[in-house]
Amino acid sequence: MYGFDLVIKNGTIIDGTRFPRFRSDIGIKDGKIARIGYIADPGSARVVDANGLIVAPGHIDTHTHYDAQIFWDPACSNAGENGITTVVTGNCGFGFAPVHTKDRERAMLMMETTEQVPAIQMQTALPWSWETFPELVEAMRRTPKAVNLTMFLPLNAVMFYVMGEDAKHRRPTAPEIEAIKELVHEAMDAGACGLSLSFMGHENNHVDIDGSAMPTDIMHPDDAVAMASALRDRQEGIIQVIAQIGPVGDRSISEKLARETGRPILHNVFSVSEYTPDLHRQSMAWLDAMNEEEGVEMYAATVICRAWNETELFNSPGCSLDALDVYRELTFCKDPADKRAKLLDPEFRRRFNESYDPVMFEATAGGLADYTVIGMGEGSNDAKDYLGKTLGEIAAAEGKTEVDAFIDTALESDLRIELKTPGIAIDPAKVADLLSNGRVLAGASDGGAHTKNFSGGQWTTDLILWLVRDNHFLSLEDMHYRLSYQPARAMGIKDRGALLEGMAADILVYDLAELYFDQDRFDVVHDQPGGDWRRKARAGGYRQIFVNGVQTFERDQLLGTAPGVYLGDGTARPQIARAA
């Protein structure tokens, strides 16, 4: 009677809503879940026997930077193979629309200095068939995808589009504010999920092509509210704000936007810390107060997985240390001789030592003392036996600071040193405690960014293994809610995130014992445009992954299908909704 296209039989269903698991069949037709229950006769449908296996909704990643990668990698690896079936791009105020034709090169270089997406990859493979945000959305719709995708309108791009370089040096005029608001309306009409901005002052490594702060990082808060008021007028859209990285930042911008626009805020980012053990508790108390005492709608993204950075610091477009102004000088020395001269400069060493504070990096890569030397350059005889030691151990043995140990080992290796940082999160009990808050989302992968140093798309698999299978802090029911239905609800994605009749058939089939995440080293894979390379975690293990009812992966192997869609109907709202 149903005429199913696909039937998944006998699976243990964890539906994403926290409802207790149950055994049943799922019938899928036209990309939707048509029936959950016993299906006696599948007819001509393809049948997948899920006996003894978990059947769960696809994961949703609300914080990615696959804005460029989606054009050459339909699965946004390593997200797709780790069960992520929907990604959100345009985060932190960075993206590729609107961009004037003359500014395309600048936009790509900016994405390299802010999110360390190598410019050569973008220059080789971005099609640039657009200028405006609606034109980019249409390009995204046309691009073959093995994941679903939606985008924030990135406010830095909008400010540059309207104001040019002045966006970094002065406040917008009233006509410019109105022009920006009109671009917000235009983007929302085209299917944007909201708008995004970074507001971190100079305390982050999101820097422009000359090393200076990005426009939204130093904008006046009143201007941010004025621009975001377009969403208040429409009564739709979410605002993504990166205003906190661990203990660093200024949460007042999230407070102000929430109070004055009335729109949901996705505040970024909470973390757990070994330096400040109650950091996550302080963050949770603030979030609860905003929602319960002030009555705003606010959620918090997190960086709480065990991923690490693995960095050839002098063969990389940037790293977390760029949050230090003094270290950024080193990054912006493009010639190795200039880098070496900088490291040999006693004044640079003095300023580096004076400005360095490990607490600044507790939410990202940890302090220098915990960096492990994993390479001294091909052919090196490692005369001082540094391999396998932390910079803290080297510093203690040689009677110097960790900064001096870093500089000296870099010079000893002829700038070929390779370092591995600790995992972003160390204590699963703290992570589980943070996730006990109903307004805290389980992740922010940063997927697509920092690819020479980092691999984050496996975060969903990591949390299932770490918090459920291996340490039993959360049930699978709780975990899948955190990875699917909760982020869908927070983002306003109404037809995904749960295995319910009528919902989109984004489905995972897996054996919990077969999931894996190798925490030894990242692989270096040469699969980027122009033969360029990236780092990629060895993780996955899902039997089958389905997007809109079509299988995309079989045991980590991409099948070449492209059933992903752009989420957002692009239907223009009534013009009256734009009235102030």
Wavefront OBJ file of the C-alpha trace (Angstrom):
o trace
v 0.000 0.000 0.000
v 2.857 2.403 0.848
v 5.075 1.565 -2.109
v 8.268 1.972 -0.055
v 11.611 2.725 -1.687
v 13.572 1.414 1.289
v 12.716 -0.666 4.335
v 15.057 -0.982 7.317
v 14.019 -4.161 9.132
v 14.387 -5.309 12.736
v 16.571 -2.450 13.948
v 16.896 -1.127 17.471
v 15.520 2.361 16.961
v 16.847 5.295 18.940
v 14.659 8.019 17.516
v 16.522 11.113 18.760
v 13.737 12.395 21.012
v 15.004 10.580 24.156
v 12.124 8.097 23.846
v 13.320 4.671 25.043
v 14.778 2.457 22.348
v 12.506 -0.059 20.685
v 12.720 -2.679 17.961
v 10.853 -1.958 14.769
v 10.926 -1.482 11.013
v 11.164 1.811 9.138
v 9.604 2.320 5.727
v 10.922 5.162 3.561
v 9.302 6.699 0.522
v 10.356 9.766 -1.480
v 13.075 10.621 1.029
v 10.702 10.696 4.022
v 9.926 8.274 6.812
v 6.529 6.939 5.784
v 6.024 4.290 8.461
v 7.563 3.128 11.725
v 6.218 -0.246 12.760
v 6.103 -3.824 11.599
v 6.182 -4.045 7.815
v 5.079 -7.498 6.735
v 5.523 -7.018 3.014
v 8.197 -4.589 1.812
v 7.102 -5.189 -1.752
v 9.744 -4.116 -4.262
v 11.582 -1.910 -1.781
v 15.250 -2.405 -1.018
v 15.496 -4.128 2.378
v 18.289 -3.480 4.873
v 18.452 -6.033 7.689
v 19.350 -4.083 10.837
v 18.910 -6.977 13.266
v 21.184 -6.362 16.248
v 22.087 -2.884 15.010
v 21.300 0.644 16.145
v 19.140 2.758 13.834
v 19.388 6.450 14.690
v 18.917 9.908 13.118
v 21.800 11.522 11.255
v 23.932 13.956 13.226
v 23.615 17.727 12.766
v 26.711 19.942 12.979
v 25.833 23.574 13.699
v 29.351 25.011 13.501
v 31.354 24.290 10.361
v 33.378 26.093 7.724
v 32.701 23.837 4.756
v 31.737 26.953 2.745
v 34.508 26.215 0.218
v 35.061 22.477 0.688
v 31.488 21.583 -0.316
v 32.374 22.605 -3.883
v 35.041 19.897 -4.218
v 34.061 17.404 -1.516
v 30.364 16.443 -1.568
v 30.577 14.626 1.787
v 32.506 17.359 3.626
v 34.973 14.758 4.851
v 35.473 13.793 7.551
v 31.931 14.802 8.540
v 29.967 12.594 6.157
v 31.661 9.320 7.079
v 31.096 10.082 10.766
v 27.327 10.193 10.463
v 26.883 13.942 10.002
v 24.052 14.361 7.518
v 23.428 18.123 7.914
v 26.044 20.881 8.190
v 25.645 24.592 8.915
v 28.152 26.926 7.242
v 28.736 30.683 7.244
v 29.699 30.667 10.929
v 31.639 33.350 12.836
v 30.759 36.048 10.309
v 32.993 34.516 7.600
v 31.908 33.360 4.165
v 31.828 34.014 0.436
v 28.736 36.146 -0.107
v 27.996 38.846 -0.702
v 31.365 39.553 -2.342
v 32.074 41.994 -5.178
v 33.798 40.366 -8.146
v 36.856 42.546 -7.582
v 37.121 41.319 -3.971
v 37.101 37.558 -4.587
v 40.830 37.171 -4.029
v 40.591 39.182 -0.824
v 37.749 36.963 0.419
v 39.807 33.816 -0.131
v 42.886 35.246 1.549
v 40.707 36.359 4.461
v 39.329 32.823 4.843
v 42.931 31.611 5.027
v 43.927 34.067 7.761
v 40.729 33.621 9.796
v 39.938 29.917 9.441
v 43.196 28.639 7.918
v 41.509 27.267 4.801
v 44.473 27.198 2.365
v 44.029 29.870 -0.282
v 45.506 27.651 -3.003
v 42.600 25.227 -2.597
v 39.996 27.953 -2.967
v 41.822 29.620 -5.836
v 41.915 26.278 -7.645
v 38.385 25.018 -7.060
v 35.880 27.705 -6.057
v 33.570 28.250 -9.074
v 32.686 31.871 -8.145
v 29.437 31.838 -10.114
v 27.891 34.319 -7.683
v 28.238 37.740 -6.128
v 25.151 37.967 -3.929
v 23.996 35.650 -1.172
v 20.935 34.444 -3.155
v 23.239 33.584 -6.044
v 25.493 31.612 -3.666
v 22.460 29.734 -2.346
v 21.532 28.765 -5.894
v 25.105 27.578 -6.483
v 24.859 25.500 -3.299
v 21.559 24.031 -4.463
v 23.111 23.004 -7.802
v 26.274 21.534 -6.272
v 26.108 17.734 -5.818
v 26.081 17.022 -2.092
v 26.172 13.896 0.070
v 25.100 15.996 3.080
v 22.377 18.572 3.634
v 23.508 22.142 4.125
v 22.226 25.488 5.332
v 24.046 28.793 5.826
v 24.228 31.808 8.042
v 24.655 35.171 6.364
v 28.208 36.166 7.434
v 28.205 39.715 8.749
v 31.874 40.432 8.003
v 31.259 39.754 4.329
v 28.203 42.004 4.379
v 30.083 44.882 6.025
v 32.940 44.686 3.516
v 30.402 44.522 0.669
v 28.655 47.722 1.776
v 31.498 49.694 3.384
v 34.674 48.372 1.772
v 37.849 48.692 3.841
v 36.139 51.403 5.898
v 34.325 48.577 7.704
v 37.465 48.111 9.797
v 37.991 51.768 10.637
v 34.677 53.515 11.316
v 31.059 52.941 12.266
v 28.502 52.561 9.461
v 26.332 55.512 8.509
v 22.538 55.332 8.773
v 22.187 54.652 5.005
v 24.812 51.886 5.275
v 22.899 50.299 8.171
v 19.769 50.296 6.012
v 21.683 48.774 3.093
v 22.997 46.024 5.370
v 19.513 45.329 6.725
v 18.218 45.031 3.180
v 20.929 42.465 2.466
v 19.827 40.541 5.572
v 16.267 40.501 4.249
v 17.510 39.419 0.823
v 19.508 36.552 2.338
v 16.644 35.378 4.529
v 14.313 35.434 1.532
v 16.833 33.225 -0.284
v 16.990 30.669 2.538
v 19.583 31.814 5.078
v 19.056 30.376 8.547
v 20.107 33.623 10.243
v 23.229 35.742 10.524
v 26.600 35.252 12.173
v 29.360 37.374 13.648
v 32.518 37.164 15.701
v 32.914 39.629 18.575
v 36.258 38.810 20.163
v 38.162 42.077 19.959
v 41.843 41.237 19.513
v 41.698 38.112 21.690
v 41.491 35.481 18.959
v 43.207 34.210 15.814
v 40.422 35.421 13.478
v 42.498 38.108 11.822
v 42.314 39.885 8.491
v 44.863 39.528 5.708
v 47.103 42.185 7.269
v 46.886 40.735 10.788
v 44.361 43.310 12.020
v 41.007 42.579 13.643
v 37.981 41.710 11.525
v 35.159 44.298 11.344
v 32.642 42.532 13.576
v 35.274 41.777 16.234
v 35.673 45.501 16.910
v 32.276 46.852 15.836
v 30.081 48.938 18.129
v 27.475 46.711 19.819
v 24.689 49.134 18.873
v 25.570 48.626 15.200
v 25.345 44.851 15.590
v 21.865 45.245 17.060
v 20.818 47.647 14.316
v 21.881 45.196 11.617
v 20.289 42.221 13.371
v 17.046 44.132 13.855
v 16.066 42.917 10.379
v 15.560 39.485 11.959
v 13.498 41.037 14.749
v 11.309 42.711 12.147
v 10.831 39.425 10.304
v 10.440 37.375 13.494
v 12.636 34.622 12.086
v 16.242 33.535 12.007
v 18.872 32.702 14.617
v 21.978 34.768 15.437
v 25.279 32.906 15.811
v 27.783 34.850 17.915
v 31.306 33.811 18.780
v 31.963 35.992 21.804
v 33.639 33.546 24.187
v 36.396 30.985 23.738
v 36.760 29.258 27.076
v 37.541 31.949 29.679
v 38.328 34.626 27.057
v 35.809 37.016 25.533
v 32.920 39.364 26.204
v 29.488 37.767 26.539
v 27.740 41.121 26.729
v 27.198 41.183 22.958
v 25.171 37.951 23.158
v 23.175 39.420 26.015
v 22.505 42.639 24.109
v 21.483 40.910 20.888
v 19.172 38.552 22.764
v 17.468 41.341 24.701
v 17.102 43.835 21.871
v 16.270 41.613 18.890
v 14.189 38.941 20.607
v 15.762 36.335 18.317
v 17.342 33.059 19.447
v 21.077 33.361 20.063
v 23.569 30.554 19.439
v 26.394 31.673 21.719
v 29.860 30.277 20.997
v 31.661 28.623 22.707
v 31.602 26.859 26.053
v 34.359 24.437 27.018
v 35.704 22.488 29.968
v 39.074 23.249 31.493
v 41.809 21.726 33.567
v 43.207 25.208 34.315
v 39.861 26.574 35.542
v 37.956 23.519 36.833
v 34.666 25.343 37.395
v 34.740 27.228 34.076
v 31.891 25.194 32.598
v 29.805 25.652 35.725
v 30.241 29.419 35.536
v 29.188 29.355 31.892
v 26.125 27.221 32.613
v 25.003 29.538 35.424
v 25.217 32.533 33.083
v 23.248 30.727 30.370
v 20.538 29.695 32.825
v 20.255 33.224 34.157
v 19.840 34.642 30.656
v 17.055 32.210 29.792
v 15.253 31.831 33.112
v 15.655 35.263 34.681
v 15.692 37.461 31.566
v 13.399 35.325 29.435
v 15.541 35.362 26.287
v 16.120 32.343 24.060
v 19.790 31.437 24.058
v 21.759 28.263 23.378
v 25.479 27.578 23.702
v 27.706 25.628 21.350
v 30.681 23.768 22.792
v 34.154 22.491 21.973
v 34.306 19.332 24.055
v 35.738 16.523 21.924
v 39.130 14.845 22.271
v 40.551 16.125 18.981
v 43.957 17.744 19.057
v 46.137 19.948 16.880
v 49.060 18.379 15.047
v 51.123 21.158 13.574
v 54.178 21.863 11.510
v 54.046 25.383 12.843
v 56.283 26.838 10.157
v 54.523 25.093 7.258
v 50.982 26.136 8.145
v 48.749 29.118 7.371
v 48.205 29.674 11.088
v 47.432 28.090 14.441
v 45.787 28.812 17.776
v 48.885 30.678 18.984
v 47.940 33.462 16.554
v 45.612 34.734 19.278
v 48.817 36.301 20.640
v 49.728 39.477 18.781
v 53.415 38.725 19.200
v 53.145 35.213 17.766
v 51.075 36.507 14.862
v 54.149 38.460 13.781
v 55.819 35.111 13.204
v 52.894 33.759 11.196
v 52.910 36.769 8.922
v 56.607 36.282 8.151
v 56.188 34.330 4.923
v 59.887 33.717 4.244
v 61.665 31.063 6.401
v 64.669 33.366 6.760
v 62.438 36.052 8.229
v 60.894 33.556 10.644
v 64.334 32.401 11.732
v 65.490 35.986 12.245
v 62.405 36.692 14.334
v 63.052 33.653 16.544
v 66.688 34.667 16.986
v 65.711 38.192 18.026
v 66.118 38.575 21.839
v 63.456 41.293 21.876
v 60.935 38.994 20.218
v 61.762 36.267 22.752
v 61.272 38.719 25.611
v 57.903 39.951 24.309
v 56.723 36.388 23.628
v 57.571 35.336 27.196
v 55.883 38.398 28.699
v 52.644 38.107 26.739
v 52.204 34.336 26.866
v 49.473 33.027 29.199
v 48.468 29.340 28.851
v 44.959 30.083 30.110
v 44.293 31.874 26.820
v 44.489 28.532 25.005
v 42.728 26.205 27.393
v 39.633 25.946 25.163
v 41.528 25.244 21.949
v 44.972 23.660 21.974
v 46.172 23.827 25.577
v 49.350 25.446 26.846
v 52.780 25.105 25.250
v 54.047 23.022 28.155
v 51.732 20.204 27.080
v 52.740 20.224 23.391
v 54.528 16.989 22.468
v 57.347 16.941 19.914
v 56.354 14.408 17.246
v 58.750 15.437 14.488
v 62.057 17.261 14.065
v 62.145 17.243 10.282
v 62.849 14.536 7.755
v 66.404 13.237 8.105
v 66.942 14.807 11.524
v 69.069 12.758 13.927
v 67.314 14.382 16.907
v 70.637 14.991 18.608
v 69.031 16.271 21.815
v 66.468 13.455 22.053
v 63.448 15.757 21.910
v 61.079 13.370 20.106
v 58.264 12.168 22.348
v 58.910 14.780 25.002
v 56.620 17.677 25.887
v 57.895 21.230 25.743
v 57.259 21.348 29.495
v 59.603 18.396 30.033
v 62.242 19.960 27.800
v 61.896 23.278 29.646
v 62.270 21.605 33.045
v 65.305 19.589 31.947
v 67.048 22.623 30.448
v 66.006 25.175 33.071
v 64.036 27.493 30.796
v 60.495 28.662 30.194
v 58.139 26.749 27.948
v 58.270 29.659 25.478
v 62.073 29.430 25.380
v 61.809 25.671 24.943
v 59.470 26.229 22.006
v 61.775 28.761 20.334
v 64.911 26.700 20.896
v 63.455 23.417 19.647
v 62.091 25.226 16.595
v 65.573 26.532 15.807
v 67.165 23.161 16.581
v 64.861 21.565 14.002
v 65.628 24.233 11.401
v 61.951 25.302 11.665
v 60.764 21.765 10.811
v 59.458 20.930 14.274
v 56.117 19.122 14.415
v 54.041 19.325 17.592
v 50.941 17.580 18.923
v 48.725 19.383 21.414
v 46.631 17.722 24.122
v 43.009 16.919 23.381
v 40.604 19.844 23.544
v 38.718 18.140 26.382
v 40.363 15.832 28.893
v 37.830 14.954 31.595
v 34.664 13.142 30.419
v 32.944 13.834 33.743
v 33.199 17.581 33.158
v 31.931 17.165 29.592
v 28.948 15.126 30.763
v 28.244 17.724 33.447
v 28.254 20.492 30.840
v 25.881 18.505 28.625
v 23.472 18.077 31.522
v 22.270 21.599 30.742
v 19.356 21.470 28.333
v 20.429 24.610 26.459
v 23.993 23.466 25.819
v 24.592 21.847 22.435
v 26.977 18.947 22.158
v 29.454 20.372 19.732
v 31.081 22.805 17.414
v 33.366 20.885 15.078
v 34.935 23.755 13.115
v 34.956 21.233 10.275
v 36.538 22.517 7.085
v 38.789 24.949 8.990
v 42.396 24.617 10.207
v 42.833 21.563 7.974
v 46.655 21.640 8.051
v 46.532 21.298 11.851
v 43.230 19.791 12.852
v 40.477 17.311 12.026
v 37.141 17.846 13.760
v 34.434 16.095 11.743
v 34.706 12.953 13.890
v 33.432 14.744 17.004
v 30.064 12.965 16.930
v 31.639 9.518 16.800
v 34.089 10.582 19.494
v 31.324 11.657 21.905
v 29.358 8.442 21.362
v 32.466 6.402 22.170
v 33.778 8.557 25.003
v 30.609 9.422 26.889
v 28.398 6.424 26.090
v 30.221 3.234 25.156
v 33.444 3.581 27.109
v 32.496 5.634 30.187
v 28.699 5.320 30.479
v 28.068 8.958 31.384
v 25.161 9.257 28.939
v 22.717 6.807 27.417
v 22.536 6.403 23.652
v 19.070 7.958 23.855
v 20.528 11.087 25.478
v 23.493 11.212 23.138
v 21.501 10.956 19.926
v 19.135 13.647 21.178
v 22.173 15.873 21.699
v 23.546 15.085 18.239
v 20.334 15.413 16.228
v 16.987 16.578 17.575
v 18.289 19.197 20.004
v 20.439 21.049 17.420
v 17.627 20.770 14.874
v 15.190 22.393 17.305
v 17.680 25.105 18.279
v 18.390 25.906 14.621
v 14.737 25.857 13.600
v 15.202 22.844 11.294
v 11.733 21.392 11.515
v 11.876 18.242 9.367
v 15.084 16.591 10.592
v 16.818 15.350 13.693
v 14.415 12.578 14.730
v 13.120 9.284 13.386
v 9.433 10.123 13.272
v 6.863 9.549 10.572
v 6.880 12.428 8.111
v 10.470 13.463 8.924
v 13.302 13.379 6.394
v 15.045 10.011 6.201
v 18.543 10.979 7.376
v 19.422 7.699 9.069
v 22.424 5.890 10.569
v 22.711 2.115 10.906
v 25.587 0.913 13.057
v 26.988 -1.543 15.589
v 28.227 0.380 18.615
v 31.149 -2.043 18.971
v 32.356 -1.209 15.449
v 32.646 2.571 15.833
v 36.244 3.754 16.188
v 38.425 6.819 16.703
v 42.210 6.407 16.558
v 43.775 9.002 18.833
v 47.380 8.300 17.911
v 48.006 10.513 14.873
v 46.063 12.160 12.074
v 46.596 10.858 8.563
v 48.037 13.277 6.017
v 45.932 12.880 2.881
v 46.609 14.558 -0.469
v 43.008 14.833 -1.648
v 42.505 18.586 -1.850
v 42.397 20.775 -4.979
v 45.705 21.068 -6.763
v 47.010 17.972 -4.944
v 47.157 19.865 -1.669
v 47.001 17.995 1.630
v 45.077 18.050 4.879
v 45.048 16.174 8.167
v 42.275 13.653 8.713
v 41.350 11.608 11.771
v 40.935 7.868 11.452
v 37.353 7.526 12.677
v 33.977 6.124 11.634
v 32.651 2.573 11.417
v 28.988 3.138 10.505
v 27.450 0.257 8.516
v 25.198 2.454 6.402
v 24.441 6.162 6.250
v 21.345 7.470 4.445
v 20.595 11.069 3.467
v 17.026 11.769 2.346
v 16.500 8.014 2.023
v 19.487 7.439 -0.288
v 22.581 5.618 0.952
v 25.757 7.717 0.926
v 28.242 5.521 2.825
v 28.849 1.804 3.308
v 31.384 1.052 6.070
v 33.323 4.306 5.585
v 33.231 4.104 1.786
v 31.603 7.003 -0.072
v 29.221 5.571 -2.657
v 29.157 8.506 -5.043
v 25.498 9.394 -4.510
v 24.497 13.027 -3.961
v 21.073 13.164 -2.253
v 21.867 16.160 -0.041
v 19.779 19.310 -0.329
v 20.072 22.942 0.651
v 17.763 23.529 3.614
v 15.705 26.692 3.360
v 12.846 27.121 0.945
v 13.932 30.497 -0.395
v 10.328 31.719 -0.380
v 10.132 35.478 -0.034
v 8.105 36.614 2.970
v 5.469 39.307 2.753
v 7.009 42.753 2.338
v 5.113 43.990 5.387
v 7.392 41.850 7.527
v 10.168 44.335 6.779
v 8.460 47.276 8.407
v 10.390 48.759 11.299
l 1 2 3 4 5 6 7 8 9 10 11 12 13 14 15 16 17 18 19 20 21 22 23 24 25 26 27 28 29 30 31 32 33 34 35 36 37 38 39 40 41 42 43 44 45 46 47 48 49 50 51 52 53 54 55 56 57 58 59 60 61 62 63 64 65 66 67 68 69 70 71 72 73 74 75 76 77 78 79 80 81 82 83 84 85 86 87 88 89 90 91 92 93 94 95 96 97 98 99 100 101 102 103 104 105 106 107 108 109 110 111 112 113 114 115 116 117 118 119 120 121 122 123 124 125 126 127 128 129 130 131 132 133 134 135 136 137 138 139 140 141 142 143 144 145 146 147 148 149 150 151 152 153 154 155 156 157 158 159 160 161 162 163 164 165 166 167 168 169 170 171 172 173 174 175 176 177 178 179 180 181 182 183 184 185 186 187 188 189 190 191 192 193 194 195 196 197 198 199 200 201 202 203 204 205 206 207 208 209 210 211 212 213 214 215 216 217 218 219 220 221 222 223 224 225 226 227 228 229 230 231 232 233 234 235 236 237 238 239 240 241 242 243 244 245 246 247 248 249 250 251 252 253 254 255 256 257 258 259 260 261 262 263 264 265 266 267 268 269 270 271 272 273 274 275 276 277 278 279 280 281 282 283 284 285 286 287 288 289 290 291 292 293 294 295 296 297 298 299 300 301 302 303 304 305 306 307 308 309 310 311 312 313 314 315 316 317 318 319 320 321 322 323 324 325 326 327 328 329 330 331 332 333 334 335 336 337 338 339 340 341 342 343 344 345 346 347 348 349 350 351 352 353 354 355 356 357 358 359 360 361 362 363 364 365 366 367 368 369 370 371 372 373 374 375 376 377 378 379 380 381 382 383 384 385 386 387 388 389 390 391 392 393 394 395 396 397 398 399 400 401 402 403 404 405 406 407 408 409 410 411 412 413 414 415 416 417 418 419 420 421 422 423 424 425 426 427 428 429 430 431 432 433 434 435 436 437 438 439 440 441 442 443 444 445 446 447 448 449 450 451 452 453 454 455 456 457 458 459 460 461 462 463 464 465 466 467 468 469 470 471 472 473 474 475 476 477 478 479 480 481 482 483 484 485 486 487 488 489 490 491 492 493 494 495 496 497 498 499 500 501 502 503 504 505 506 507 508 509 510 511 512 513 514 515 516 517 518 519 520 521 522 523 524 525 526 527 528 529 530 531 532 533 534 535 536 537 538 539 540 541 542 543 544 545 546 547 548 549 550 551 552 553 554 555 556 557 558 559 560 561 562 563 564 565 566 567 568 569 570 571 572 573 574 575 576 577 578 579 580
